[in-house]
Amino acid sequence: MTQILSGHGCFGRYLCHIARREPTEECHACGADQDTAEHTLEECPAYADERRVLSAVVGTDLSLPAVVRQMVSSERSWEAMLVFCDAVMSKKEAAERERESATLAPSIRRRRVRRRRRGVPSSAPPPYPLGPG
């Protein structure tokens, strides 16, 4: 849910401009010029079934402000949005992992492996106390 509400997640705009892991903002699911949280929530045809279920609970205005108003006004709306986000983001993340692991994926798209900083041995104690005692 946080990804849809913040726009930080598997969205073309975020992956292109912030994470710098996509060459364009394009929606891989439908080919739209811009893949944003709003596009995913309001119009992407790939998630029409999930959107239909959500709309039945929160109404037809699926703009972020309207959905948030509905979410805070009823537990049923909150749950419906949670189910929508879980289903849609799971699909988007799975598709992103497939693109990252593709043999011919451009280097910009491949998953980055985190590396330990130099000079920090793996057995070094934490730089702060862990608790009382």
C-alpha positions in Angstrom: 0.0 0.0 0.0 2.9 2.3 0.8 4.2 2.0 -2.8 0.9 3.1 -4.3 0.4 5.9 -1.8 3.9 7.3 -2.2 4.6 6.4 -5.9 7.9 4.8 -4.8 7.9 1.3 -6.1 7.7 -0.8 -9.3 6.4 2.1 -11.4 8.1 3.2 -14.6 8.4 6.8 -13.5 10.1 5.8 -10.2 12.3 3.2 -11.8 13.4 5.6 -14.5 13.9 8.9 -12.6 14.7 7.9 -9.0 16.1 4.3 -9.1 17.6 4.8 -12.5 16.8 1.2 -13.5 14.6 1.8 -16.5 15.4 3.8 -19.6 11.8 5.2 -19.9 8.7 5.8 -17.8 6.7 3.3 -20.0 4.2 0.9 -18.4 5.3 -2.6 -19.2 1.8 -4.0 -18.5 -0.1 -1.9 -21.1 2.5 0.2 -23.0 1.2 3.6 -21.8 3.8 6.4 -21.9 3.9 6.8 -18.2 3.6 4.2 -15.5 2.8 5.9 -12.2 0.9 5.0 -9.1 -2.0 7.0 -10.4 -1.9 5.2 -13.7 -1.8 1.8 -11.9 -4.7 2.7 -9.6 -6.9 4.5 -12.0 -6.5 3.3 -15.5 -4.0 0.5 -16.4 -6.1 -2.2 -18.2 -3.8 -4.9 -16.8 -5.4 -4.4 -13.4 -9.0 -3.9 -14.4 -10.3 -6.9 -12.4 -8.7 -5.7 -9.2 -9.9 -2.2 -9.9 -13.4 -3.4 -10.4 -13.4 -5.0 -6.9 -11.9 -1.9 -5.3 -14.4 0.4 -7.0 -17.3 -1.6 -5.7 -16.2 -0.7 -2.2 -14.7 2.8 -2.4 -16.6 4.2 -5.4 -15.6 5.1 -8.9 -13.4 8.1 -8.0 -10.0 6.4 -7.7 -7.9 9.5 -7.5 -5.4 9.2 -4.6 -7.1 11.9 -2.5 -10.5 10.2 -2.9 -9.3 6.8 -2.1 -7.4 8.0 1.0 -10.6 9.7 2.2 -12.5 6.5 1.8 -9.8 4.4 3.4 -9.8 6.5 6.6 -13.6 6.7 6.7 -14.2 2.9 6.8 -12.4 -0.3 7.7 -14.0 -2.0 4.7 -12.5 0.6 2.3 -9.1 0.2 4.0 -9.2 -3.5 3.6 -10.4 -3.2 -0.1 -7.4 -0.9 -0.8 -5.1 -3.2 1.0 -6.3 -6.2 -1.1 -6.0 -4.2 -4.3 -2.4 -3.0 -3.5 -1.3 -6.4 -2.4 -2.6 -8.1 -5.6 -1.4 -5.4 -8.0 2.0 -4.8 -6.5 2.7 -8.5 -6.2 2.1 -8.8 -10.0 4.2 -5.7 -10.8 7.1 -6.9 -8.6 7.1 -10.3 -10.1 7.2 -8.8 -13.6 10.1 -6.5 -12.5 12.1 -9.5 -11.1 11.6 -11.3 -14.4 12.9 -8.3 -16.4 15.9 -8.0 -14.0 16.8 -11.7 -14.3 16.4 -11.9 -18.1 19.6 -13.1 -19.7 19.7 -10.3 -22.2 18.5 -7.5 -19.8 20.5 -4.3 -20.2 22.9 -3.6 -17.3 20.7 -0.7 -16.1 17.9 -3.1 -15.4 19.8 -5.9 -13.7 19.4 -6.3 -9.9 22.2 -4.7 -8.1 24.0 -6.8 -5.5 24.9 -4.9 -2.3 28.5 -5.0 -1.4 30.0 -4.6 2.0 32.0 -1.4 2.4 35.7 -1.8 2.4 37.4 -1.8 5.7 34.4 -3.2 7.6 35.2 -6.8 8.6 32.1 -9.1 8.6 32.8 -10.0 12.3 33.0 -6.4 13.5 30.8 -5.6 16.5 28.0 -3.2 15.9 29.0 0.5 16.3 26.5 1.0 19.1 25.5 -1.0 22.2 22.8 -3.6 21.6 21.0 -3.1 24.8 21.3 -3.0 28.6 24.1 -4.9 30.2 
